[in-house]
Amino acid sequence: MPDVAPDDLDPVLVLKMIAGSSAVPPAVRAAACRTLLLVSRADGGAAEPEAVSAKLLNARTLQILRRAN
């Protein structure tokens, strides 16, 4: 997305899009789902993972995606 500023991206929305896309390889989709689950648990089980800070989400996303590759 070259026309979108990184600060304008919602990391939770991006992960949801990855997890729900059939065009994405299954391992990457699974990593996105794991990240969403881990982040929701880290937030004390909040119903909405959006309540988690983007900083925590970005760090966990990078860790999990590095393991998936």
Phi and psi in degrees as a GROMACS rama.xvg file:
@    title "Ramachandran Plot"
@    xaxis  label "Phi"
@    yaxis  label "Psi"
@TYPE xy
-67.1893  -23.6654  PRO-2
-90.9237  5.00694  ASP-3
-113.109  129.36  VAL-4
-72.4847  136.449  ALA-5
-54.6872  -32.3194  PRO-6
-70.0643  -18.8712  ASP-7
-88.1039  -9.01255  ASP-8
-80.3246  139.356  LEU-9
-97.3135  109.579  ASP-10
-61.1113  -32.23  PRO-11
-67.6165  -43.1359  VAL-12
-62.9715  -41.8322  LEU-13
-61.5817  -45.0258  VAL-14
-63.4058  -39.5989  LEU-15
-63.3763  -39.3249  LYS-16
-66.1351  -41.2524  MET-17
-63.8138  -47.0956  ILE-18
-63.093  -30.1948  ALA-19
-97.7134  2.57443  GLY-20
-94.6344  125.431  SER-21
-77.1903  -10.6732  SER-22
-81.6287  -11.7932  ALA-23
-92.9801  140.499  VAL-24
-57.1243  144.597  PRO-25
-55.1241  -37.1327  PRO-26
-64.1149  -37.3281  ALA-27
-72.1683  -39.8131  VAL-28
-61.5493  -42.6248  ARG-29
-63.5833  -40.1904  ALA-30
-63.6928  -38.8321  ALA-31
-65.3931  -41.2728  ALA-32
-64.8684  -43.8798  CYS-33
-60.4878  -41.3381  ARG-34
-62.9562  -44.3845  THR-35
-62.2775  -40.5114  LEU-36
-65.939  -45.4989  LEU-37
-63.3501  -40.5354  LEU-38
-68.0771  -38.699  VAL-39
-67.4011  -33.9254  SER-40
-70.2268  -39.0455  ARG-41
-65.2647  -23.5681  ALA-42
-89.9505  15.9773  ASP-43
77.9147  22.719  GLY-44
77.6703  24.6968  GLY-45
-58.5888  146.303  ALA-46
-65.0415  -31.6456  ALA-47
-112.532  113.664  GLU-48
-63.6521  -14.3162  PRO-49
-62.4294  -17.6621  GLU-50
-71.4735  -14.8065  ALA-51
-77.5623  145.109  VAL-52
-65.9632  143.453  SER-53
-62.2129  -31.2741  ALA-54
-63.1518  -47.182  LYS-55
-63.4469  -44.1026  LEU-56
-62.1844  -45.2998  LEU-57
-62.2459  -41.0992  ASN-58
-64.8882  -46.0891  ALA-59
-66.4353  -39.1954  ARG-60
-60.4698  -47.3929  THR-61
-62.3282  -41.6448  LEU-62
-61.2202  -47.0801  GLN-63
-70.5635  -42.1452  ILE-64
-66.5232  -31.5071  LEU-65
-65.2435  -38.2816  ARG-66
-69.4072  -31.3624  ARG-67
-72.9541  -24.3339  ALA-68
